[in-house]
Amino acid sequence: MLLTAGCSAAPESVPKSDAAVAPGAHNAAPMIPAGPRLRVVLMSSLPLVHGDGVDMHAMIAGKTDPHPLHEQLNAVHDLIVADSLDAAALAGADLVILVQPPALPPETLVAIDDYVRGGGKLLLFADPVLEWHSGKGLGDPLGPLRSSLMSPLLKHWGLELVDPDLEMVRLRPSGAVLVHPGRFAVLPGKTGDGGCAVEMDGHVARCRPGKGRAVLVADADLIDPAMINDSAESADANSRFVATLISDLAAKDTS
């Protein structure tokens, strides 16, 4: 299923009750599509590897709760979880996935730009107002980044990320639910050369800087465990939406 076929209709705002979290776990659809084994680099400020609130004692005891994205990527691909990124870390990667990444220094943003321009593929979830629950306080440096700091790269590609103050949006016809999503807008004038086009009322952008491709989503809460594990309303739709994004990027570029 191609993204353009599955999610091209205009999104709609939905009240929070329409995506209410039901008690108990829900076995959501796979987030990782079938395909050849890839070298995937994953970076996030969110607790994707061990789970929220898992301390060192729990890790030693093997009592971790990895996020489905990490768990499924690790099962079928050669997954590298990066604490930092540079040209060496990105070299040879078939796909780079950044989920609300931590604050990145300018040299890292340059390395990401170089990677994509050289033919790399990037999936970025950049959230201007993250609602994802975490046991870490807002001032805890180990906690998730509550607002995306990817603006320098976005501007270099000719985009800006704004907060339209929407509580929830359901993408049609996919049914994926975004929580307080942002919106991408193309900057006026020749301010970037990323070849970006926005879709789905700005909640998704596609860029083609150089030889590579990037798909940007203005929300990270769509993969909050509360949305993909516990919510019967959004679990399957959100998981399939992520799988579609990955499948689209992993497909051979025939343009």
C-alpha positions as CSV (number, residue, x, y, z in Angstrom):
1,M,0.0,0.0,0.0
2,L,1.5,3.3,-1.1
3,L,1.2,6.3,1.1
4,T,-0.4,8.3,-1.6
5,A,-3.0,5.7,-2.0
6,G,-3.6,5.1,1.7
7,C,-3.5,8.5,3.3
8,S,-4.0,11.2,0.7
9,A,-7.4,12.5,1.8
10,A,-7.8,15.6,4.0
11,P,-7.4,15.0,7.7
12,E,-10.2,15.7,10.2
13,S,-10.0,17.0,13.7
14,V,-11.4,14.6,16.2
15,P,-12.3,15.0,19.9
16,K,-10.2,13.0,22.3
17,S,-13.1,10.7,23.1
18,D,-12.9,9.4,19.6
19,A,-9.4,8.0,20.3
20,A,-10.0,7.0,23.9
21,V,-7.6,4.5,25.4
22,A,-9.3,1.3,26.2
23,P,-8.0,-0.8,29.2
24,G,-5.9,-3.8,28.4
25,A,-3.3,-4.5,25.7
26,H,-4.3,-4.5,22.0
27,N,-2.3,-6.6,19.6
28,A,-1.8,-4.0,16.9
29,A,-0.9,-4.6,13.3
30,P,2.9,-4.9,12.6
31,M,4.7,-1.5,12.3
32,I,7.5,-3.0,10.1
33,P,6.5,-4.2,6.6
34,A,7.9,-7.3,5.1
35,G,10.9,-6.8,2.9
36,P,14.6,-7.4,2.5
37,R,16.8,-7.1,5.6
38,L,18.1,-3.5,6.0
39,R,20.7,-1.7,8.0
40,V,18.5,0.7,10.1
41,V,19.8,3.5,12.3
42,L,17.4,4.6,15.0
43,M,17.7,7.6,17.3
44,S,15.2,9.0,19.7
45,S,14.9,11.0,23.0
46,L,12.0,8.7,23.8
47,P,12.2,5.4,25.8
48,L,12.1,3.1,22.8
49,V,14.8,0.6,23.8
50,H,14.0,-0.4,27.3
51,G,10.7,1.2,28.1
52,D,9.7,4.1,30.3
53,G,10.8,3.9,34.0
54,V,13.0,0.8,33.5
55,D,16.1,1.3,35.7
56,M,19.5,-0.5,35.6
57,H,18.4,-3.2,38.0
58,A,15.5,-4.1,35.8
59,M,17.7,-4.1,32.7
60,I,20.2,-6.5,34.5
61,A,17.2,-8.7,35.4
62,G,16.0,-8.7,31.9
63,K,12.8,-6.9,32.8
64,T,12.6,-4.5,30.0
65,D,9.6,-3.3,27.9
66,P,10.9,-2.3,24.5
67,H,8.7,-0.2,22.3
68,P,7.2,-2.2,19.4
69,L,9.0,-0.1,16.8
70,H,12.4,-1.0,18.4
71,E,11.3,-4.6,19.0
72,Q,10.1,-5.3,15.5
73,L,13.0,-3.5,13.8
74,N,15.5,-5.4,15.9
75,A,13.7,-8.7,15.0
76,V,13.8,-8.3,11.2
77,H,16.6,-5.8,10.4
78,D,20.1,-5.0,11.4
79,L,19.3,-2.3,13.9
80,I,21.7,0.2,15.3
81,V,20.5,2.4,18.1
82,A,22.5,5.6,18.0
83,D,23.4,7.9,20.9
84,S,25.1,10.2,18.4
85,L,25.3,10.6,14.7
86,D,28.1,11.4,12.3
87,A,29.2,10.5,8.9
88,A,30.7,7.2,10.1
89,A,27.5,6.2,12.0
90,L,25.4,7.0,8.9
91,A,27.6,5.3,6.4
92,G,26.0,2.3,4.8
93,A,22.6,2.9,6.4
94,D,19.7,1.9,4.3
95,L,17.3,3.8,6.4
96,V,17.6,6.3,9.3
97,I,14.6,6.8,11.6
98,L,14.6,9.8,14.0
99,V,11.7,9.8,16.5
100,Q,11.7,13.2,18.3
101,P,15.5,13.1,18.4
102,P,17.4,14.8,21.2
103,A,19.0,18.3,20.6
104,L,21.5,17.7,17.9
105,P,24.6,19.9,17.3
106,P,25.1,21.7,14.0
107,E,27.7,19.1,12.8
108,T,25.2,16.3,13.2
109,L,22.5,18.1,11.3
110,V,25.1,18.6,8.5
111,A,25.9,14.9,8.6
112,I,22.2,14.0,8.3
113,D,21.8,16.4,5.4
114,D,24.9,15.0,3.7
115,Y,23.6,11.5,4.2
116,V,20.3,12.2,2.5
117,R,21.8,14.2,-0.3
118,G,24.1,11.3,-1.0
119,G,21.2,8.9,-1.6
120,G,20.1,8.1,2.0
121,K,16.6,7.7,3.2
122,L,15.2,9.4,6.3
123,L,12.0,9.0,8.3
124,L,11.6,11.8,10.8
125,F,8.9,12.2,13.4
126,A,9.2,15.8,14.6
127,D,6.7,16.9,17.2
128,P,6.3,20.6,18.2
129,V,4.2,19.7,21.3
130,L,4.9,16.2,22.6
131,E,2.2,14.7,24.8
132,W,3.8,11.3,25.3
133,H,3.7,10.4,29.0
134,S,7.0,9.8,30.6
135,G,8.1,9.2,34.2
136,K,10.8,11.8,33.6
137,G,10.0,15.3,34.6
138,L,10.0,18.2,32.2
139,G,13.3,19.5,33.5
140,D,15.0,16.0,33.5
141,P,17.8,16.0,30.8
142,L,17.2,12.3,30.4
143,G,13.5,12.8,29.6
144,P,12.0,13.1,26.1
145,L,12.3,16.3,24.1
146,R,9.0,18.1,24.4
147,S,9.4,20.2,21.3
148,S,11.3,19.4,18.2
149,L,14.6,21.1,17.7
150,M,15.0,20.1,14.0
151,S,14.2,23.6,12.7
152,P,17.7,24.3,11.3
153,L,17.6,21.2,9.1
154,L,13.9,21.9,8.1
155,K,14.8,25.5,7.2
156,H,17.7,24.3,5.1
157,W,15.3,22.2,3.2
158,G,12.8,25.0,2.9
159,L,10.3,24.0,5.6
160,E,9.0,25.3,8.9
161,L,7.2,23.3,11.6
162,V,4.4,25.2,13.4
163,D,1.9,24.3,16.1
164,P,-1.7,24.8,14.8
165,D,-3.1,24.0,18.2
166,L,-5.1,21.0,17.1
167,E,-5.9,18.4,19.8
168,M,-6.3,15.4,17.6
169,V,-6.4,14.7,13.9
170,R,-7.5,11.6,12.1
171,L,-5.9,11.1,8.7
172,R,-8.3,9.8,6.1
173,P,-8.7,7.2,4.7
174,S,-5.9,5.5,6.8
175,G,-7.6,6.3,10.1
176,A,-4.3,7.1,11.8
177,V,-4.7,9.4,14.8
178,L,-2.2,12.2,15.5
179,V,-2.1,13.8,19.0
180,H,-1.6,17.6,19.0
181,P,0.3,17.4,15.7
182,G,2.3,20.1,14.1
183,R,2.0,21.3,10.6
184,F,4.8,21.7,8.0
185,A,4.7,24.7,5.7
186,V,6.9,25.5,2.7
187,L,8.9,28.7,3.4
188,P,8.3,31.4,0.8
189,G,11.1,32.3,-1.5
190,K,14.3,30.5,-2.2
191,T,15.1,29.6,1.4
192,G,15.8,25.9,0.9
193,D,16.7,23.3,-1.7
194,G,15.1,20.2,-0.2
195,G,12.5,19.8,-3.0
196,C,9.8,19.5,-0.3
197,A,6.1,19.1,-0.8
198,V,3.6,19.0,2.0
199,E,0.7,16.5,2.2
200,M,-2.3,15.8,4.4
201,D,-2.9,19.4,5.4
202,G,0.7,19.8,6.2
203,H,1.0,17.0,8.7
204,V,3.4,15.1,6.4
205,A,6.1,16.4,4.1
206,R,8.2,14.6,1.5
207,C,11.6,16.0,0.6
208,R,14.1,15.1,-2.1
209,P,17.4,16.9,-1.3
210,G,20.1,15.6,-3.7
211,K,19.8,11.9,-4.5
212,G,18.0,10.9,-1.3
213,R,14.5,11.0,0.1
214,A,13.0,12.0,3.4
215,V,9.5,11.6,4.8
216,L,8.7,13.9,7.7
217,V,5.8,13.5,10.1
218,A,4.7,16.5,12.3
219,D,3.9,14.2,15.2
220,A,5.5,11.6,17.4
221,D,2.6,10.8,19.7
222,L,1.1,8.6,17.1
223,I,3.4,5.8,18.3
224,D,2.9,6.5,22.0
225,P,2.4,3.1,23.6
226,A,-1.0,4.3,24.7
227,M,-1.9,4.8,21.1
228,I,-0.5,1.7,19.6
229,N,-0.8,-0.8,22.4
230,D,-3.8,0.1,24.4
231,S,-6.2,2.0,22.1
232,A,-8.5,-0.1,19.9
233,E,-9.3,3.1,18.0
234,S,-5.9,3.9,16.8
235,A,-3.6,0.8,17.3
236,D,-4.0,-0.9,14.0
237,A,-4.4,2.3,12.0
238,N,-1.3,4.0,13.5
239,S,0.8,0.9,13.2
240,R,-0.1,0.4,9.5
241,F,0.5,4.1,8.9
242,V,4.1,3.7,10.1
243,A,4.5,0.5,8.2
244,T,3.4,2.4,5.0
245,L,5.9,5.2,5.6
246,I,8.7,2.7,6.0
247,S,7.6,0.6,3.0
248,D,7.5,3.7,0.9
249,L,11.0,4.7,1.8
250,A,12.4,1.2,1.5
251,A,11.0,0.7,-2.0
252,K,13.5,1.2,-4.8
253,D,13.4,4.7,-6.2
254,T,12.4,4.4,-9.9
255,S,11.9,8.1,-10.6
